[in-house]
Amino acid sequence: MTGSVLTLPLRVLAFAGWFAKEIVTSSLAVVRDALTPGHSSTPRVVVMKLGEVSDLHVTMISMLITLTPGTLTLGQVGHGTGYRRILVHTMYHRDSESALVDLHDMNRRMAQSVEIGGRS
């Protein structure tokens, strides 16, 4: 999806609304788990492959993940440029695959919201 400078504010606003919904949903899951007997958490650490992205991209997605209740970016695997991966701790995904699907969805939405022009 190519984005123009003219649609950038709308795309960023749409992403902010989607992200706000994710924060509320995640917060409710954490509160529900804290207030009910026992626990429903299924903690796990997953490796999220980002591909060849910039330091800014890694920083942005890492911050968004950490801001979402129930998830935490632990760090980057490997250093420097090239193929990037980050370690993410999640609390409420039933398995690693569903965690990665949600994380990659957030990554895709974030990238589309700030992209200007096409990829070459």
N, C-alpha and C positions, 0 to 999 in steps of 0.2 A: 504494500500500500504506500503510495507516494503522498506526502503531505506538503501542502503549500504553507507559506508564511501566513497567509490570510486565515487559514483554518486552525493554526496553532493554538490560539486562545481557547477555541471551542473544544479541541481535542484534549488539551490540558485540563480544562474544566470538567469534561466528561470523565477523564481518568480520576480526577480528584473526588468526584461523586462516587464512582465505583469503589475507590480505595476507602472512602469514609464508610460505605456500606460493609466492606470487609472488616474494618476495625470494629464496628458495632457488633457484627456477627461473631467475630473471634472473642470479643470482650464478653459477650453473653455466654459463650461456651466456657470460658475461664471462670466466670462468676458462678455459673450453674455447678461446675465441678467443685468449686470451693465451698458452696453452701449445701451440697447434698452429701449423705454418708458415702464412704468409699471414694473411689475415684474412677473417672472414665478416661483418663489420659492414657495414651499409648506412645510414650516418648521414643524418639528415634533420631538418629543422625543420618542425613542423606548427602550425597555429593551431587550438586547441581552443576551440570555442564553448560557453560555460557558460550563456548566457541571463541572466535577471535573478536573480542570487543575491547573497547578502550578502558582505561582506568576510571574515567568518569562513569561509564556504564556500570562497571563492577561496584563502584561506590554507591551509585543511585539505587541499584536493586538491593544491595546489602542493607542500606538504610531503610528501604521500604519493608523488607522482610523483618528487620529488627523492630520496626515500629508496630508491626502487626502482633497483637497479643497471642501468645502460644507458639511463636516462632522466633528464632534467634540465629543470626549469622555468626558462625564461630570463627571463620577466617577463610583465607584463600589458599587453595592447594597449588603449590608451585608459585613461581614469581616471574616478573618480567612480562614482556609482551607475548603475543601468540595465543594459543588455546588456553582459555581460562576456566577454572572450576572453583566453586565455593562450597564450604561445609555449612549445612543448615540443620539446626536442631528444631524438630517440630514436636508438638505435644498431642495433637488431636486428629491425626490422620490414621486411618485403619491399616495402611501399609505404605511402604516406601514409594510404590508406583503412584498412588493417589496424591501423596505429598509432592512428588515431582511434577505431576500434571498441574496441580494448583500453583506451584512455584513458577513453572514455565508460562502459565497463563498470565500471571502477574508480570513477568518479564516481558512477554509479548505486548501486553497492554501498555506498559510503561514506555517501551521502545517506540511503539506506534504513536503514542501521544506527543512525543517530542521530536520525532523524525521530520526532517525538512528535505524534500527532494527524494529521488529514488536511490536505490542501492545500485552501485555499479559493479 
